[in-house]
Amino acid sequence: MRRVSRGGRIGAICAGLMLVILYSYGQNRIEAQTTQDQPATAPAQAPVVTPAPIETPPAQTPPAAPPPSPVVTPAPTEPQPSQPPPPVQTPPAAEEEEHPLAFDYLPKTKMGYVDWVAAIKQGVIHPRDSLDPNAVTMKALDFNIIFKVNVSGLPDVVYPHYPHTLWLDCRNCHPGIFLMRAGANPVTMEKILKGEYCGRCHGIVAFPISDCFRCHSRPK
């Protein structure tokens, strides 16, 4: 076997490397030439995406304004005719009252009530001023008070002190019921029916106010 010198080995290796380099270079030239000869492939075109049509919402018609409220003009108020006052209610007729049996011997009025003044004048009864037997009897006062009536055709009222003071003391009426001053007592039929003024006795222990002309006795 031949012995190869060191210098020969190095030369062989270098030669081999040169061959490898040349072979690689040649291969690269061939591939490059082949690539240049082939036509270029056009890049794939991206698909054309057609956008969906945009739907335009229909134009909204603004709501119609409500019609203006009609102006209501109040009807002219006609003056109401003055209404007459309600009729005064009177107590039931005198004939319907039932008297105790003890009253049968006493004098009566035309309407059937006991006439207490006639009973005194006739001496049927003798009322006393006091339970004290030594009390001084008050003398009856004989004068009248006239109450003007503002109703056409109706007589004025006469209040006689004499039949009242035959058995009543002044303190029975003054000043609790009547003030002792002219014009200080606004007496009306309505108040009398409610038990004021004359109504404190008449219709309760004296003749009722339904006997109108016992009081309305002075013609105008």
Secondary structure as UniProt FT lines:
FT   HELIX           6..37
FT   HELIX           94..96
FT   HELIX           101..105
FT   TURN            110..111
FT   HELIX           116..121
FT   TURN            122..123
FT   TURN            133..134
FT   STRAND          144..147
FT   TURN            152..153
FT   STRAND          156..160
FT   HELIX           161..165
FT   TURN            166..167
FT   HELIX           170..172
FT   TURN            173..177
FT   TURN            182..183
FT   HELIX           189..193
FT   TURN            194..195
FT   HELIX           197..200
FT   TURN            203..205
FT   TURN            209..210
FT   HELIX           212..214
FT   STRAND          216..218
//
